[in-house]
Amino acid sequence: MSYLNRYQQSEEHRRDELIRVIEHSVEKLTLQELEALYYDMTTKSYINE
């Protein structure tokens, strides 16, 4: 995606695109990397169980 296109898209479309990229990246993480990410996200209150 070009630099200028990012700012011409609706917020909802951009949000969906970012979620898709993040999901694809998370799928490639090792267990240890996932645990570190989980810990970091819980300490920053991004995850509340």
Secondary structure as GFF3:
##gff-version 3
##sequence-region A 1 49
A	DSSP	alpha_helix	3	6	.	.	.	ID=ss1
A	DSSP	alpha_helix	11	27	.	.	.	ID=ss2
A	DSSP	alpha_helix	31	43	.	.	.	ID=ss3
###
